[in-house]
Structures are given as structure tokens and as C-alpha cells.
Amino acid sequence: MARKKKNFFKKKISGLMQRKLVMLFGVIILAFVFLIGWITYINASKGEKYTKVVLDQQQYNNRTIPFKRGDIVDRNGTKLATSERVYNVVVDAKVITSNKKYMNPTVKVLAKCFSLKKRAIRTQVKKNPNSRYIVLKKGVSYAKAQEFEKITADTKHNPNVQGVWLEEDYTRQYPYKTLASDVIGFTTNGNVGSNGIEASYNSILNGTDGREYGYLDESSGFERTVKEPDNGSTVVSTIDLQVQSIVEQHILAFNEEHKDEETEGEGSKNTGVIVMNPQNGEILAEASYPNYDLNHPRDLTKYYTKAQLKKMTDKEKLNILNDLWNNYCVSNTYEPGSTFKPFTISAGLELGDLTGNENYVCGGVLHVGDHDIHCSNRSGHGPETLKQALENSCNVALMQIGASIGTEEFCRYQRLFGFGEYTGIDLPGEGETSGLLYTPATMDPASLATNAFGQNFNVTMTQMAASFCSLLNGGNYYEPHVVKQIQDENGNVTENKDPVLVKKTISKETSDIIKDYMQGVVEEGTGASAAVEGYAVGGKTGTAEKLPRGNGKYLVSFIGYAPQENPQVMVYVVIDEPNSAVQANSGYATQLASQIMTDIFPYLGVEKKDGVSDTIETSAEETTTQIAQE
């Protein structure tokens, strides 16, 4: 017979065991009561002290160390944009108010060192007595920070200056103020680039914040672990500071000369200039006027009085600022006028529709479709060769050339030259427009005729400059660009922005012929005032009547280069609505171009006719200094 198993849970607990369990339970209860009492005592007697320690730990355990945004430099390493270390003055109101001895000495030192008003400091502290973080002032210089640190370090004489620390930060600075404002751009709060290189290379210029981990002990000894920030990279631009300075000096001089001449206002609606290397697409200078101070991009007092600004709404001011910040050379479209004529002739030569032996007779007008379309010389140029037609900027001859090319090929070559398409320049603003062109289906004979001499379609300055360079270098169309290289913070090259050859537009033979014709424009034709003594300069003038026709509004331009063989520099000048009684005068553009070329050619070492090169480095440096001071 099996033995019956005993049920453990039904086993009766002895009296002794019950007493032991009761005693154990009582001890546990007493321990909890003691612990709660001790915590209550600590909170009542030393709670303030430990709260401060905890808050101090929070403050330092999660302190951000800001990165330094990378510099933007010119092609020779001169800083065009940089970030300077500054400090924010931060106070701990809880500490300052924790002892009556702290308030007056601390307020006195803050007011003296940082030019703050004592009453304002007291108000801030009293208004937020429990705040551990009140920013009293931002952007304090290193010198001022050192002055403050010296005072607080002297604990013998300043033992009661408490509850203040300096938080590291950076501020963006532009040493040359308005110089290259369209190309460089500026930053807004939080290291966000706005316009120019600051915007298009924002992620490269920015770095990653660091962290500081640690704590303050009772004696305020700081023990920490630091993860250093990764600073941003340096962007090396293709811009040459000296060339840019010379360009802007002459643009400013032109606008000052013609300011309030015909109507009240600036010397032109817009003045734009691009200087480019035809051999690789590098932009050496790009500027437009009106411009703005990159250190104060929202300051309109340069162009408007205080009374005028006071009458403006916020929306009106914003619209004005957007126009001011707009990069005219990249974003604005216009009818190119006669500067387009070399493209039409080049297309004709390339297709075989022209041989160079053509002759024309200009009577001043040509009837096309249902329209009488006039030449700039209403009396007519008379008999002329193909070369003379370009030298004379003859519309009649160009209309006949356009007709010989035909709509299909003419439209194809417009696209091949890059018109109506994005150039791919590494600056913001081009995505808004690429210009308006006809298609073969929409182009009637009159439209073909006017397009052939540069009217009734739109281009941008960047499109014109990039495509014109292909006419000069044997037909190689390079992507225009303003950045040459990326470097780390130590100056090591991390990326080279090599020239990008996009396509072939014309042959070297056509290039040589069209350059010969354009040299004739300067030496014998409409561009005579663009000549530069000692240099073989070629180019083309342009005078485009703006819509609506007959309103007296014109855009005048000149696009030129030197030397004749293997061109090294291309200069494009556009003056939109010069402030004069007669706007239809391309001489404004040719003279401005000549002045610019006269100064930059020797500096850049452009070959002279006799093969002698000069330099003007000293005068260029003086120009840069002058621009920086204005």
C-alpha cells in the first residue's frame, strides 16, 4: 500500500515561526519609515543645495559646443566670409538671488564689462528669480570676454560676482561688406545659408556640434568629458578678389555718375557684369547693382530715407529686399539684342549656309511676312560683306541669314548654344527660369527674323556668358561655376571642382572666323569705344528695345574678350535702363567694359599685342581697400 504524501502548503506554521515573521515585517516597516523621514529631513534642511547640484549637472551634462561654419575664400585664399568666435552672456538668476551679497557686485561688473543697463539686468533677474538660463547679451567679442574672465578670476577682490558664465558661439562676418554679395550670399539664424554660395554649399560649410559631459561637485570643481565639434569645410571660390573689386568699383562709379540724371533714382535699373575664363568656365567676377551689405542684408537706408521706409508696409519692404537679394546675373531674363548676332552667324557658318564670302545690301528695312522690320540704321548700310554686317550690327543682313538657316535649324542651334536651358551654375536662382524660346512649330517668318538679330526671346546673363565662351575657345561649352575647391578646416583639399565640358557647339574653324569678325566690331565697327590700348580686343554690342515697344526703355550691353588668339578673359556688361534721356546707346556698356578691361587685363597678365605683359597688383590692392571701406 502506497504511502500518502504530505501537502506542504497545508503544513501548520509553528508559533515561533509566526513571531519571527511578524518581527521581520516590523523591521522592514521601521526601515521604510526611517528612510522617508530621512529624505524629508534632507529635503527640508539641504534641499536647495542638492537642487542646485542636480541642475548644475543637467546644465553641464548636456552642453552643446557649437561648430565653426567653414570659410568662403577667393581663389587666392583671401577670406570673403568667415565665422568669428563670440560669446553670449548668460546669468543664473537662482544663484544671484540665493545670497544678498551677490546681486550688486554681479550687476555692477556686468554693466561695466558688457555695456548693459543695471536696471535692465535687475529687472530680468527679479522677473525670473528661479531661472537658471537668462541670455543678457549675444555676440560679445573675445576681448570683452577676456576682460570679464579676468575680473571673475580675481576672487580676492570680486568674491561675490556669481551666477554668470559665457557661452561660446560664432557670428558670420563678411570683411568686404558689399563685395560679391550676389555670389557669396549670407546666413540667417541657425547657420542657414541664404543666397549665393552660402545657400548652395550650405551642407558643406556647416559642421556638427560637439558635446560636453560632466558635473559640478560641491566645491564647484568641474569634471568633464568633451566630444569636440566637427567644423565646416572651407569653400574655395573661383572669384578673384582683385578682379571683383575692380568690377564693382566701376559699376558703382557708373551708377553714381548717372544717378538722378533723367529721373530721380539710381544710375540704372540694373547693372550686371560677369568676368569669366573662356577656357574652363570659371567665373572670376560677378556683380550687379544695386547691391547690399552682407553684414546687414536687411538694411535699406542706402537707397531709401527714414521717412520713405516709415511709410512702407512690411510686405513692401520684403518685396524690395527680395529684389535686392536677387542675383541679376543668374535669375533675370531679358532680350539680348545684337550680342546674339555672332551666334546666328556661327550657326550659319557651321551648317554651311554661310561661307564667309556673302554680300548684302541694306536699305534700312526688310519686309518679312506682314511686317516692315527696320535696321538700327534706318537709312541703310548699303553694300556690305558678311564681316561688315556684324561690324555694322546690321539687322537686315541678319534677317536674311536667319531665313537661309530656317526655323528647324535655327531653333536647334539656339538650344545647342544653351539658350532656354539651365546652365548648371552652382548658385541658387537659376531654377526659377531658363528663358522663353520659340519652337519650330510656333516660329513664324517674322519671329525668325527678329530672333536672328536677338529680339523676341529671352536669355540670362549666365547663359550668354557661358555660350559666348564656347565661340571663343573652339566650340567647347563648359559648365559655368563659382567654386574651385573644397578644403577641410586645416587647409587639406578634400574635393576639386574640375571643369565640366558639357558639349561641343561649333568647330574651331567657325570659332576662328567669328573671332575675326568680332575683332572687326571693336576695331572698325559699333564697339570701337570698347577698345583697350595695347590689347587685341574683340566683342559685340547690343541694344535691345524692351516691351512694350516704343516706351523708350532699352537694355544695352557689350560682350568682349582678349586676346584674339587663345582668349583668356571674357567680359560681359549689361545695363538695364540707363538713367538718361536716350537709353538706346550701347556706348554706356562699351565704355564701362573698356574701363573694367583696362584695369583687369594687366593684373591678369593678358597678352598684349606686342607680347608684353604688365601687372598692376598694387593698384588692384588699393581698389580692394577702397571697396571694403565703402
Buried (B, 14 or more C-beta within 10 A) or exposed (E): EEEEEEEEEEEEEEEEEEEEEEEEEEEEEEEEEEEEEEEEEEEEEEEEEEEBBEBBBEBBBEBEBBBBBBBBBBBEEBBBBBBEEBBBBBBBBBBBBBEEEBBEBBBBBBBEBBEBEEEEBBEBBEEBEEBBBBEBBEEBEEEBBEBBEEBBEEEEEBEBBBBBBBBBBBBBEBEBBBBBBBBBBBBEEEBEBBBBBBBBBBEBBBBEEBBBBBBBEEEEEEEEEEEEBBBBBBBBBBBBBBBBBBBBBBBBEBBEEBEEEBEEBBBBBBBBBBBBBBBBBBBBBBBBBBBBBBBBBEEBEEBBEEEEBEEBEEEEBEEBBEEBBBBBBBBBBBBBBBBBBBBBBBBBBBBEBBEBEBEBEBEBBBEBEEBEBEBBBEEBBBEBBBBBBBBBBBBBBBBBBBBBBBBEBBBBBBEBBBBBBBBBBBBBBBEEBBBEBBEEEEBEBBBBBBBBBBBBBBBBBBBBBBBBBBBBBBBBBBBBBBBBBBBBBEEEEEEEBEBEEBEEBBBEEBBEBBBBBBBBBBBEBBBBBBBBEBBBBBBBBBBBBBEEEEEEBBBBBBBBBBBBEEBBBBBBBBBBBBBBEEBBBBBBBBBBBBBBBBBBBBBBEBBBEEEEEEEBEEBBBEBBEEBBEE
